[in-house]
Amino acid sequence: MLRILALVVGGIALYFLIMAAILRFYPDDPSQMNWQIRETFNAKFIKTLEPTAGVQQQQVIERLGGPDITRAYRKDGVVHQLLYYRTHRAIADGITTEDECTALLFVDRQLVAIGNEAIERYERERPTPD
């Protein structure tokens, strides 16, 4: 009986050791995810972001991959870039639209706003065409 218990405990320990190694050496890669998992992954990661925490654009791109949609302009030498990451599906048509994404606004490559606030600020500060 003691031997069986030792085997069970050893097996459980081995399982946790293997799982820890997998999680450590094989991080999440959005480019390898199907669209449903990627949407969830994007949404969960974006919820952890704080615009006041000094988050850099490169950090977000390294974690989430390239954005699904991008808009940008330069004003007074400062780059304003709106990155859209898909976080939910509206219509199953195979096309990603802005309404299926969460927007992240970066000014000079630093996160300053998320979601509707990001879109509103981008539009408000965008120069009008001549």
C-alpha positions in Angstrom: 0.0 0.0 0.0 2.8 2.4 0.9 4.5 1.6 -2.4 1.3 2.5 -4.4 1.0 5.7 -2.5 4.6 6.6 -3.3 4.0 5.9 -7.0 0.9 8.1 -7.0 2.6 11.0 -5.3 5.6 10.6 -7.6 3.4 10.6 -10.6 1.6 13.7 -9.5 4.9 15.5 -8.8 6.2 14.5 -12.2 3.0 15.8 -13.8 3.4 19.2 -12.1 7.1 19.3 -13.0 6.4 18.7 -16.7 3.5 21.3 -16.7 5.8 23.9 -15.1 8.5 23.2 -17.8 6.0 23.5 -20.6 4.6 26.8 -19.2 8.1 28.2 -18.7 9.7 27.2 -22.0 6.7 27.5 -24.4 5.0 30.9 -23.8 1.7 31.8 -25.5 2.2 32.8 -29.1 -0.8 34.6 -30.6 0.2 33.8 -34.1 -0.2 30.1 -33.3 -3.7 30.5 -31.8 -7.0 30.0 -33.5 -9.2 33.1 -33.7 -11.4 32.3 -30.7 -8.5 31.7 -28.3 -6.6 34.7 -29.6 -9.7 37.0 -29.0 -9.8 35.8 -25.4 -6.1 36.1 -25.0 -6.1 39.7 -26.4 -9.0 40.7 -24.1 -7.5 39.3 -21.0 -4.1 40.9 -21.7 -5.6 44.3 -22.5 -7.6 44.3 -19.3 -4.3 44.2 -17.4 -3.0 47.3 -19.1 -2.9 50.7 -17.3 -2.4 53.8 -19.5 -0.6 55.5 -16.6 1.8 52.7 -16.1 4.3 53.6 -18.8 3.4 50.8 -21.1 5.4 50.9 -24.3 4.0 50.1 -27.7 6.8 47.5 -28.4 5.8 45.6 -25.1 2.2 45.2 -26.4 3.3 44.1 -29.9 5.7 41.6 -28.4 2.9 40.1 -26.3 -0.1 40.3 -28.7 1.6 40.3 -32.1 0.8 42.8 -34.8 -2.5 44.7 -34.5 -5.5 43.7 -36.7 -6.1 47.4 -37.7 -3.8 50.4 -37.4 -4.5 54.2 -37.8 -1.9 56.9 -37.3 -1.0 60.5 -37.8 1.9 62.8 -37.0 1.1 66.1 -35.2 3.8 68.6 -34.3 6.4 65.8 -34.8 4.6 63.5 -32.4 3.3 60.1 -33.7 -0.3 59.2 -32.6 -1.1 55.6 -33.3 -4.3 53.7 -32.8 -3.8 49.9 -32.7 -6.9 47.7 -32.8 -6.8 44.2 -31.4 -9.7 41.8 -32.0 -11.3 40.9 -28.7 -14.8 39.8 -29.7 -16.7 38.7 -32.9 -19.7 40.7 -34.1 -20.5 38.9 -37.4 -19.1 35.6 -38.6 -18.0 37.0 -42.0 -14.2 36.4 -41.9 -13.5 40.1 -41.8 -12.2 41.9 -38.7 -13.7 45.3 -38.3 -13.1 48.1 -35.7 -16.3 47.2 -33.8 -14.8 43.7 -33.1 -11.7 45.2 -31.6 -10.4 47.1 -28.6 -8.4 50.2 -29.4 -5.1 51.1 -27.8 -3.9 54.7 -28.3 -0.1 55.3 -28.3 1.4 58.7 -28.3 5.2 58.7 -29.0 5.0 54.9 -28.5 3.6 55.1 -25.0 0.1 53.9 -24.1 -2.2 56.8 -23.2 -5.8 55.4 -23.6 -7.8 52.2 -24.1 -11.1 51.4 -25.7 -13.6 54.1 -26.6 -11.6 56.7 -24.8 -8.7 55.9 -27.1 -10.8 56.3 -30.2 -12.4 59.6 -28.9 -9.0 61.0 -28.0 -7.5 60.0 -31.3 -10.3 61.7 -33.3 -10.4 64.8 -31.1 -6.6 65.4 -31.4 -6.3 64.5 -35.1 -5.5 67.4 -37.4 -8.2 68.3 -39.9 -7.2 68.0 -43.5 -6.7 71.2 -45.4 
